[in-house]
Amino acid sequence: MAESRKIPTSTTLFWIGVILVLIMGGVLALFWNRLPPQLPWLYSFPSGDKQLVDKIWFVWIFAGMEVVLFLTRILASWAGKGDNTVQTTISLGVLIAVVLMVASFAKIMLIFLNI
């Protein structure tokens, strides 16, 4: 009888993060021409020009987040050698960061695309 292999939770969380970032990149590519040249992203600064970043920065932000996801996956595998709880905790932490970025990105897209 064939054994079914269970996919670790940390691996599932990693791939959810990767897919979310790729979806954001796809949305950005899809609506690239409809967006203004600068978008608000740095909400910790006072209102005005200091909050704005060129939309090309989103490409670098998403690429950087993918790198962070892969590095975190490597770190989780190293730190939690055989301990699924440690791997899951580390993977969940980076997924929460991705979800927060998705929420901010969705807010910006909803403002400028009037969806």
C-alpha positions in Angstrom: 0.0 0.0 0.0 1.4 3.4 -0.9 2.1 5.8 1.9 0.8 9.3 1.5 3.4 12.0 2.3 2.2 14.8 4.5 3.4 18.3 3.5 4.7 20.2 6.5 2.7 23.2 7.6 5.8 25.5 7.2 6.1 24.5 3.5 2.4 25.3 3.0 2.8 28.7 4.7 5.8 29.4 2.6 4.0 28.7 -0.7 1.0 30.8 0.4 3.4 33.8 0.9 5.0 33.2 -2.4 1.6 33.1 -4.2 0.3 36.2 -2.5 3.4 38.2 -3.5 3.1 36.9 -7.1 -0.6 37.9 -7.2 0.3 41.4 -6.0 2.9 41.6 -8.8 0.3 40.4 -11.3 -2.2 43.0 -10.2 0.5 45.7 -10.4 1.5 44.6 -13.9 -2.2 44.4 -15.0 -3.0 47.9 -13.9 0.4 49.5 -14.4 -0.8 52.0 -17.0 -3.8 53.1 -15.0 -1.7 54.0 -11.9 -0.2 57.4 -11.3 3.6 57.7 -11.5 3.9 57.9 -7.7 1.9 56.0 -5.1 1.6 56.5 -1.3 3.5 53.8 0.6 5.4 55.4 3.5 2.5 56.2 5.8 4.8 56.8 8.8 5.9 60.1 7.2 3.8 63.2 7.3 1.2 63.6 4.6 2.5 64.9 1.3 5.3 64.1 -1.1 7.3 62.3 1.6 4.8 59.4 1.6 5.1 58.9 -2.2 7.3 56.4 -3.9 7.7 55.8 -7.7 5.6 52.8 -8.8 8.7 51.0 -10.0 9.6 50.6 -6.3 6.8 48.2 -5.9 8.5 45.8 -8.3 11.6 46.0 -6.1 9.6 45.6 -2.9 7.8 42.5 -4.2 11.1 41.0 -5.4 12.7 41.8 -2.0 9.8 40.1 -0.3 10.3 37.0 -2.4 13.9 36.9 -1.4 12.9 37.4 2.3 10.5 34.5 1.9 13.2 32.2 0.5 15.7 33.2 3.1 13.2 32.7 5.9 12.4 29.3 4.5 16.1 28.4 4.7 16.3 29.8 8.2 13.2 27.9 9.3 14.7 24.6 8.0 18.0 25.3 9.7 16.6 26.5 13.0 13.9 23.8 13.3 15.9 20.7 12.3 13.2 18.2 12.9 11.1 20.5 15.0 7.9 21.4 13.1 6.8 23.9 15.7 9.8 26.1 15.2 9.6 25.9 11.5 5.9 26.7 11.5 6.4 29.6 13.9 9.1 31.2 11.7 7.1 30.6 8.6 3.9 32.1 10.1 5.8 35.2 11.2 6.9 36.0 7.6 3.5 35.1 6.3 2.0 37.7 8.7 4.4 40.3 7.2 3.3 39.4 3.7 -0.4 39.6 4.7 0.2 43.1 6.1 1.8 44.1 2.9 -1.1 42.7 0.9 -3.5 44.8 3.0 -1.5 48.0 2.4 -1.2 47.2 -1.3 -4.9 46.4 -1.6 -5.7 49.7 0.1 -3.6 51.6 -2.4 -5.1 49.7 -5.4 -8.7 50.4 -4.2 -8.0 54.1 -3.8 -6.5 54.6 -7.3 -8.4 52.1 -9.3 -11.9 53.0 -7.9 -12.9 49.4 -7.8 
